[in-house]
């Protein structure tokens, strides 16, 4: 059994850790890979991380996380591969990762589903958080990695520009859990929904006036999950805001008739792995998406979903779906088939098992980036 120590900054309730590491533990075990996951943040600390008034409990959680990470270099001595999801800690240079490689003499596989190499400014903590994250950390890890697994081609292109060997591994869901609903809802007012977080809500917020205009012609309920806001209205459009919960995640997607996936077109969003597209498709929900980053690669526009860039295009796309139940049904069915065929957990488990096996075989060799070599491997 190949032993892999997975390290992530975020806990299970964070999508990156849940979908790119934890959900793969059992499928990887069936492929001869034992994956153990250590996280910097626990769920309680993650829940208060963006609440500045809760800084005492958050500080205690960060100290607990630091203590957990201090064990990683020593645990790496009894593992075959170190798999780091983005970074080990949210702050500071990559001390834990490099120490684990040195002490454990273990190859590093770096997993990227975000453009962590870009100096992204936190909407809560601003530039202070950006400085504490240690500029250049991502580049250092990319250069030291035996392989960099990437959620999309934008990330892979950047990693290869630094001499890294790459493998594109999309973020997927278990399509046996994410399934279409079974009840017929064609005879009630449609539910249009968005699922996200406080940090991505501004992208939806910018569209609210356009959505309100559509509601004047085609009435619908707007359901917002995970924004951190209370319910509010925009014109005649009532917005039903509900908190995101791990246990209710699948059900929230299933109850939607149309999904929304807006993003600003920036270098940061270009690195996104388009998980929401996969989730909408898996539950058979037609959706409108911004054609940004991996969202261009996931699904097929006009077959599994619609795309929009300007507010007018968003209005037109949403109105098309609301006016035509048959179109919604066709896109939803095509999306479901696409997700099962191309974004199933077993497919990703096969790819990741091959990557870590290759990395383990390279033990004792310098990473390609360290010697200036390049690879176009995907």
Secondary structure, DSSP 8 states (H G I E B T S, - for coil): -EEEEEEESS-TTSHHHHHHTGGGHHHHHTTTEEEEEEESS-HHHHHHTT-GGGHHHHHHHHHHHHHHHHTHHHHGGG-SEEEEES-S-SSSSSHHHHHHHHHH--EEEEEESS-TTS---BTTTHHHHHHHT-TTHHHHHHHH-SEEEESSHHHHHHHHHTT--EEE------TTTS----S--TTS--EEEEE--TTTHHHHHTTHHHHHHHHHHS--EEEEES-S---EEETTEEEEEE---STTHHHHHHT-SEEEE----SHHHHT---HHHHHHHHTT-EEEE---GGGGTSS-BTTTBEE--SHHHHHHHHHHHHH-HHHHHHHHHHHHHHHHHHS-HHHHHHHHHHHHHHHHHTTTS--HHHHT------
